[in-house]
Amino acid sequence: MADPQPWRNPRPIPQLSEMEGRIETPNQIRLLMAWLPALCWAAVIFSLSTDAFSAEHTGRILRPILFWLMPHLTEQAFVTIHFFVRKTAHFTEYFIFCLLLYRGIRGGQRGWRWSWALTALFIAAGYSALDEIHQAFVASRTASPYDSLLDSIGATFAVVTLFLWFRLRTAPANDLNLQRSL
């Protein structure tokens, strides 16, 4: 007797466990996952530029902690420490931001490229300038080009750190290949 449905595929439907290794994540989702940390960190930076994180408010939080840790701290020493804590925060937040931007720009690819690093650096520096413009419109904050410069220096240090990281990670392999050729 002839097969009544010759167009049907005689193979069974593959199970999900068989397909998991072959199913690729769509490019849009992969791209979103690469950029999501940088976008979230940009939102954190934006929130740190509001009145809630002005020098007056951070001083209220830092003062009791520092005077508890160092009871003999003078007022002038507190002002100096508070200043350095705030400037270190500028440096650190843009250091992290540039690392996350590099990750987003790289988009799942591996390795190091100067074009990725410089793009991340320029985006971070541009966002830093926009952040200072935003602070100019917040009554309890002041916009400073020196803060933007400090932010850009933090991003530059991130690029240098990334360069050294990728350079040192590939250096042992290059040294091994050099030794083999000798």
PASEBA-1860 file (N, C-alpha, C; in nm, 3 decimals):
! residues 182
1> MADPQPWR> 0.082/-0.116/0.000/0.000/0.000/0.000/0.088/0.124/0.000 ~ 0.054/0.221/-0.079/0.132/0.345/-0.092/0.106/0.434/0.029 ~ 0.208/0.512/0.062/0.199/0.605/0.175/0.095/0.712/0.143 ~ -0.009/0.729/0.230/-0.114/0.826/0.199/-0.067/0.972/0.212 ~ 0.042/0.995/0.284/0.093/1.132/0.301/0.243/1.135/0.270 ~ 0.278/1.131/0.142/0.421/1.124/0.107/0.497/1.252/0.139 ~ 0.428/1.361/0.160/0.495/1.489/0.186/0.545/1.501/0.330 ~ 0.499/1.416/0.421/0.538/1.425/0.561/0.679/1.374/0.583
9> NPRPIPQL> 0.749/1.437/0.673/0.884/1.398/0.710/0.876/1.280/0.807 ~ 0.941/1.168/0.777/0.930/1.051/0.865/1.011/1.063/0.994 ~ 1.103/1.162/1.002/1.184/1.175/1.124/1.103/1.237/1.237 ~ 1.131/1.196/1.361/1.059/1.257/1.474/1.108/1.401/1.499 ~ 1.027/1.478/1.565/1.063/1.616/1.600/1.178/1.611/1.700 ~ 1.283/1.692/1.679/1.395/1.689/1.775/1.353/1.748/1.910 ~ 1.411/1.693/2.014/1.383/1.741/2.149/1.465/1.868/2.175 ~ 1.421/1.948/2.272/1.488/2.073/2.302/1.633/2.051/2.345
17> SEMEGRIE> 1.658/1.945/2.419/1.795/1.917/2.464/1.888/1.893/2.346 ~ 1.835/1.841/2.236/1.916/1.818/2.116/1.945/1.948/2.042 ~ 1.856/2.046/2.056/1.868/2.171/1.981/1.942/2.281/2.056 ~ 1.957/2.271/2.188/2.011/2.381/2.267/2.147/2.428/2.217 ~ 2.231/2.341/2.176/2.362/2.381/2.128/2.359/2.451/1.993 ~ 2.252/2.431/1.917/2.244/2.487/1.782/2.160/2.614/1.772 ~ 2.081/2.642/1.874/1.996/2.761/1.870/2.080/2.883/1.907 ~ 2.086/2.979/1.818/2.163/3.100/1.845/2.073/3.208/1.901
25> TPNQIRLL> 2.131/3.290/1.989/2.059/3.404/2.043/2.047/3.508/1.932 ~ 1.930/3.565/1.914/1.917/3.669/1.811/2.012/3.786/1.837 ~ 2.059/3.849/1.729/2.156/3.957/1.740/2.105/4.072/1.825 ~ 1.976/4.102/1.818/1.922/4.214/1.895/1.934/4.188/2.045 ~ 1.905/4.066/2.086/1.915/4.032/2.228/2.060/4.034/2.272 ~ 2.149/3.980/2.190/2.292/3.980/2.222/2.345/4.123/2.233 ~ 2.300/4.209/2.143/2.341/4.348/2.146/2.288/4.418/2.270 ~ 2.162/4.392/2.304/2.102/4.451/2.424/2.176/4.406/2.549
33> MAWLPALC> 2.209/4.279/2.555/2.279/4.226/2.673/2.421/4.284/2.684 ~ 2.482/4.317/2.572/2.615/4.377/2.575/2.609/4.522/2.623 ~ 2.503/4.594/2.584/2.492/4.736/2.617/2.418/4.763/2.747 ~ 2.340/4.669/2.798/2.257/4.692/2.916/2.337/4.738/3.039 ~ 2.452/4.678/3.072/2.527/4.726/3.188/2.573/4.872/3.172 ~ 2.617/4.910/3.054/2.661/5.048/3.032/2.543/5.144/3.043 ~ 2.428/5.107/2.990/2.310/5.192/3.000/2.265/5.207/3.145 ~ 2.267/5.099/3.220/2.231/5.106/3.362/2.330/5.193/3.439
41> WAAVIFSL> 2.459/5.181/3.408/2.559/5.262/3.476/2.542/5.410/3.439 ~ 2.504/5.439/3.316/2.477/5.578/3.277/2.361/5.633/3.360 ~ 2.261/5.550/3.388/2.150/5.594/3.473/2.197/5.618/3.616 ~ 2.289/5.535/3.664/2.346/5.556/3.798/2.421/5.690/3.802 ~ 2.502/5.716/3.700/2.576/5.842/3.695/2.479/5.960/3.693 ~ 2.372/5.948/3.616/2.273/6.055/3.609/2.211/6.079/3.746 ~ 2.180/5.971/3.817/2.119/5.986/3.950/2.219/6.045/4.050 ~ 2.347/6.017/4.033/2.448/6.074/4.122/2.467/6.224/4.097
49> STDAFSAE> 2.414/6.275/3.988/2.425/6.417/3.956/2.308/6.498/4.009 ~ 2.221/6.436/4.086/2.104/6.505/4.139/2.135/6.568/4.274 ~ 2.036/6.636/4.328/2.049/6.702/4.458/2.081/6.602/4.569 ~ 2.030/6.481/4.559/2.050/6.381/4.664/2.197/6.349/4.689 ~ 2.282/6.374/4.591/2.425/6.344/4.606/2.511/6.470/4.600 ~ 2.454/6.581/4.640/2.531/6.705/4.647/2.630/6.694/4.764 ~ 2.725/6.785/4.769/2.826/6.782/4.874/2.763/6.791/5.013 ~ 2.658/6.869/5.024/2.591/6.883/5.153/2.533/6.750/5.200
57> HTGRILRP> 2.467/6.679/5.109/2.405/6.552/5.148/2.507/6.442/5.172 ~ 2.610/6.434/5.089/2.710/6.329/5.112/2.790/6.359/5.238 ~ 2.807/6.488/5.270/2.877/6.525/5.394/2.801/6.479/5.517 ~ 2.668/6.483/5.511/2.587/6.437/5.624/2.603/6.288/5.649 ~ 2.628/6.214/5.543/2.646/6.069/5.558/2.790/6.037/5.600 ~ 2.886/6.105/5.538/3.027/6.075/5.562/3.075/6.127/5.698 ~ 3.022/6.240/5.744/3.068/6.302/5.869/3.059/6.207/5.988 ~ 2.943/6.146/6.018/2.938/6.058/6.135/3.030/5.937/6.123
65> ILFWLMPH> 3.045/5.887/6.002/3.131/5.769/5.982/3.276/5.804/6.010 ~ 3.322/5.914/5.951/3.462/5.953/5.970/3.492/5.992/6.114 ~ 3.400/6.064/6.179/3.424/6.104/6.317/3.414/5.985/6.412 ~ 3.339/5.881/6.373/3.336/5.760/6.453/3.467/5.682/6.437 ~ 3.518/5.677/6.313/3.644/5.606/6.288/3.764/5.681/6.343 ~ 3.761/5.814/6.333/3.872/5.899/6.377/3.816/6.011/6.465 ~ 3.801/5.985/6.595/3.738/6.084/6.683/3.815/6.216/6.694 ~ 3.943/6.216/6.671/4.024/6.338/6.684/4.037/6.414/6.552
73> LTEQAFVT> 3.953/6.383/6.456/3.956/6.447/6.325/3.912/6.593/6.337 ~ 3.987/6.682/6.276/3.949/6.824/6.277/3.850/6.852/6.164 ~ 3.786/6.966/6.174/3.689/7.004/6.070/3.758/7.023/5.935 ~ 3.876/7.085/5.937/3.950/7.107/5.812/3.993/6.973/5.749 ~ 4.032/6.879/5.833/4.070/6.747/5.782/3.948/6.677/5.722 ~ 3.832/6.692/5.786/3.710/6.633/5.731/3.677/6.692/5.594 ~ 3.688/6.824/5.582/3.659/6.890/5.455/3.752/6.837/5.346 ~ 3.879/6.821/5.380/3.977/6.769/5.283/3.944/6.626/5.243
81> IHFFVRKT> 3.914/6.541/5.340/3.881/6.401/5.310/3.753/6.393/5.227 ~ 3.654/6.473/5.263/3.528/6.475/5.189/3.552/6.516/5.044 ~ 3.636/6.616/5.023/3.671/6.661/4.888/3.733/6.546/4.809 ~ 3.830/6.476/4.868/3.898/6.366/4.797/3.805/6.247/4.773 ~ 3.714/6.221/4.864/3.617/6.113/4.843/3.529/6.145/4.722 ~ 3.483/6.269/4.714/3.397/6.309/4.602/3.473/6.306/4.469 ~ 3.597/6.350/4.467/3.675/6.349/4.343/3.711/6.206/4.303 ~ 3.738/6.122/4.401/3.765/5.981/4.372/3.641/5.914/4.313
89> AHFTEYFI> 3.524/5.955/4.360/3.400/5.901/4.304/3.385/5.939/4.157 ~ 3.419/6.064/4.122/3.416/6.106/3.981/3.505/6.014/3.897 ~ 3.628/5.998/3.940/3.725/5.916/3.868/3.674/5.773/3.853 ~ 3.627/5.715/3.964/3.587/5.574/3.966/3.463/5.548/3.881 ~ 3.364/5.637/3.890/3.241/5.610/3.815/3.264/5.613/3.665 ~ 3.354/5.698/3.618/3.381/5.701/3.474/3.482/5.595/3.432 ~ 3.566/5.549/3.524/3.652/5.434/3.497/3.564/5.313/3.467 ~ 3.468/5.288/3.555/3.375/5.176/3.538/3.290/5.195/3.412
97> FCLLLYRG> 3.242/5.317/3.390/3.158/5.346/3.275/3.232/5.315/3.144 ~ 3.358/5.352/3.136/3.435/5.327/3.014/3.455/5.177/2.992 ~ 3.479/5.103/3.100/3.492/4.957/3.087/3.362/4.896/3.033 ~ 3.249/4.941/3.085/3.121/4.889/3.039/3.090/4.932/2.896 ~ 3.130/5.054/2.860/3.112/5.099/2.722/3.195/5.014/2.626 ~ 3.319/4.984/2.665/3.404/4.898/2.581/3.337/4.763/2.560 ~ 3.280/4.708/2.667/3.209/4.580/2.657/3.092/4.591/2.561 ~ 3.018/4.700/2.568/2.904/4.718/2.479/2.946/4.735/2.334
105> IRGGQRGW> 3.048/4.815/2.312/3.096/4.840/2.175/3.152/4.712/2.115 ~ 3.220/4.635/2.196/3.277/4.509/2.150/3.168/4.412/2.108 ~ 3.055/4.414/2.176/2.937/4.337/2.135/2.956/4.189/2.123 ~ 3.020/4.126/2.217/3.035/3.981/2.213/3.159/3.933/2.139 ~ 3.225/4.022/2.068/3.349/3.982/2.001/3.460/3.976/2.106 ~ 3.569/3.917/2.071/3.680/3.901/2.166/3.798/3.987/2.124 ~ 3.884/4.011/2.222/4.009/4.078/2.192/4.006/4.228/2.214 ~ 4.109/4.290/2.160/4.134/4.433/2.179/4.141/4.502/2.045
113> RWSWALTA> 4.077/4.616/2.035/4.091/4.703/1.917/4.094/4.846/1.966 ~ 4.187/4.922/1.910/4.197/5.063/1.947/4.070/5.139/1.910 ~ 4.007/5.100/1.800/3.885/5.171/1.759/3.775/5.153/1.864 ~ 3.763/5.035/1.923/3.664/5.013/2.029/3.698/5.098/2.151 ~ 3.826/5.097/2.187/3.869/5.169/2.307/3.849/5.320/2.292 ~ 3.888/5.375/2.178/3.874/5.519/2.158/3.727/5.560/2.147 ~ 3.645/5.474/2.090/3.502/5.504/2.085/3.444/5.507/2.226 ~ 3.481/5.411/2.308/3.434/5.409/2.448/3.483/5.532/2.522
121> LFIAAGYS> 3.607/5.571/2.499/3.663/5.689/2.565/3.589/5.816/2.524 ~ 3.562/5.832/2.396/3.493/5.952/2.348/3.348/5.957/2.396 ~ 3.281/5.843/2.402/3.145/5.840/2.455/3.145/5.879/2.603 ~ 3.240/5.824/2.679/3.249/5.856/2.821/3.279/6.004/2.842 ~ 3.371/6.059/2.764/3.403/6.202/2.778/3.284/6.289/2.739 ~ 3.213/6.252/2.635/3.094/6.328/2.595/2.985/6.321/2.700 ~ 2.965/6.203/2.757/2.864/6.189/2.862/2.904/6.269/2.986 ~ 3.033/6.276/3.012/3.084/6.355/3.124/3.049/6.502/3.106
129> ALDEIHQA> 3.067/6.553/2.986/3.032/6.693/2.959/2.882/6.715/2.974 ~ 2.802/6.622/2.924/2.657/6.633/2.940/2.616/6.624/3.087 ~ 2.687/6.544/3.163/2.659/6.531/3.306/2.685/6.662/3.379 ~ 2.792/6.730/3.342/2.821/6.860/3.404/2.719/6.965/3.363 ~ 2.671/6.959/3.240/2.565/7.050/3.197/2.438/7.022/3.278 ~ 2.408/6.895/3.300/2.294/6.859/3.384/2.308/6.917/3.524 ~ 2.428/6.909/3.581/2.451/6.961/3.716/2.434/7.112/3.722 ~ 2.455/7.180/3.612/2.438/7.326/3.609/2.292/7.364/3.633
137> FVASRTAS> 2.199/7.274/3.604/2.057/7.301/3.622/2.004/7.251/3.756 ~ 2.089/7.190/3.837/2.049/7.144/3.970/2.094/7.251/4.070 ~ 2.001/7.302/4.149/2.029/7.417/4.235/2.142/7.392/4.335 ~ 2.152/7.273/4.391/2.253/7.247/4.494/2.385/7.196/4.437 ~ 2.396/7.188/4.305/2.518/7.137/4.242/2.584/7.247/4.162 ~ 2.712/7.229/4.136/2.784/7.323/4.049/2.848/7.245/3.936 ~ 2.843/7.302/3.818/2.908/7.240/3.702/3.052/7.286/3.698 ~ 3.142/7.192/3.674/3.283/7.226/3.670/3.351/7.154/3.554
145> PYDSLLDS> 3.422/7.228/3.470/3.496/7.160/3.364/3.609/7.072/3.420 ~ 3.654/7.106/3.541/3.759/7.024/3.603/3.704/6.887/3.643 ~ 3.579/6.881/3.684/3.518/6.752/3.713/3.503/6.669/3.585 ~ 3.466/6.735/3.478/3.457/6.665/3.350/3.594/6.614/3.305 ~ 3.697/6.693/3.328/3.833/6.650/3.296/3.872/6.530/3.381 ~ 3.838/6.535/3.511/3.868/6.423/3.599/3.793/6.297/3.555 ~ 3.668/6.313/3.513/3.592/6.201/3.461/3.660/6.141/3.338 ~ 3.705/6.227/3.249/3.772/6.181/3.126/3.904/6.113/3.158
153> IGATFAVV> 3.973/6.161/3.261/4.097/6.095/3.302/4.067/5.956/3.357 ~ 3.958/5.942/3.431/3.917/5.809/3.478/3.889/5.716/3.363 ~ 3.821/5.766/3.259/3.793/5.684/3.141/3.922/5.649/3.067 ~ 4.016/5.743/3.062/4.145/5.716/2.997/4.221/5.607/3.072 ~ 4.218/5.612/3.204/4.283/5.507/3.282/4.218/5.372/3.256 ~ 4.088/5.371/3.232/4.020/5.245/3.199/4.071/5.190/3.067 ~ 4.090/5.277/2.969/4.142/5.233/2.839/4.283/5.178/2.854 ~ 4.366/5.246/2.931/4.504/5.199/2.954/4.501/5.065/3.027
161> TLFLWFRL> 4.414/5.052/3.125/4.402/4.926/3.199/4.358/4.813/3.106 ~ 4.260/4.840/3.021/4.216/4.738/2.925/4.329/4.699/2.830 ~ 4.402/4.800/2.782/4.512/4.771/2.691/4.615/4.681/2.759 ~ 4.653/4.716/2.881/4.751/4.634/2.954/4.696/4.495/2.984 ~ 4.569/4.489/3.017/4.506/4.359/3.045/4.515/4.267/2.923 ~ 4.474/4.316/2.808/4.479/4.232/2.688/4.622/4.206/2.643 ~ 4.710/4.302/2.662/4.850/4.286/2.623/4.918/4.180/2.709 ~ 4.894/4.185/2.841/4.957/4.089/2.932/4.896/3.950/2.920
169> RTAPANDL> 4.768/3.943/2.885/4.705/3.812/2.868/4.759/3.741/2.745 ~ 4.795/3.814/2.641/4.847/3.751/2.519/4.999/3.741/2.521 ~ 5.065/3.811/2.613/5.212/3.810/2.617/5.269/3.671/2.645 ~ 5.217/3.594/2.743/5.275/3.461/2.765/5.264/3.370/2.643 ~ 5.153/3.380/2.570/5.138/3.298/2.449/5.239/3.341/2.344 ~ 5.261/3.472/2.329/5.358/3.520/2.234/5.499/3.480/2.273 ~ 5.532/3.484/2.403/5.665/3.443/2.451/5.686/3.294/2.426 ~ 5.583/3.214/2.445/5.592/3.071/2.422/5.618/3.043/2.274
177> NLQRSL> 5.550/3.112/2.186/5.572/3.094/2.043/5.713/3.138/2.003 ~ 5.763/3.243/2.065/5.898/3.291/2.037/6.000/3.186/2.081 ~ 5.980/3.127/2.200/6.073/3.026/2.248/6.072/2.903/2.159 ~ 5.956/2.866/2.108/5.946/2.748/2.020/6.020/2.771/1.890 ~ 6.019/2.895/1.841/6.085/2.922/1.714/6.237/2.925/1.728 ~ 6.288/2.946/1.847/6.433/2.949/1.868/6.483/2.812/1.875
END
